[in-house]
């Protein structure tokens, strides 16, 4: 809604357009602002997180570069604010999120599936202690990556796949 700034009072149309639930409207605006700022930071999908960078620290650094608060990120991802420090920690493993949650994160941060796959593969290669070391866990992560791809396709987010 664009206010007419030439007068102090809003027009009748502006009053009629005012949302019934201002709190919900504010959340929608905050969510759109987060997406806009992250899109400006990464107009093209990010295909590489960098060498030696944890997934969570990349998310935290990108959030800071976009000047977003943890609350902005929580609203943008439809998650409780208390979950954001976990996502931004060095210990966060993408495959612990559901494909739908991870797709939310990828769409918001403009993160290409190649970057997530490379991160997962580098973790498998390192064979980190409680990570993807057993065959069954590797198979589960492979299934998770396929489901993630399907989720992105369902959202028509082809630019994050191709």
Secondary structure, DSSP 8 states (H G I E B T S, - for coil): ----TTSSS--HHHHHHS-S-HHHHHHHHHHHHHHHHHHHH-SS-B----TT--HHHHHHHHHHHTT--HHHHHHHHT--GGGHHHHTSTT--GGGS-HHHHHHHHHHHTB-HHHHHHHHHHHHHHT-TTSS-SHHHHHHHHHHHHHHHHHHHHTT-GGGT-
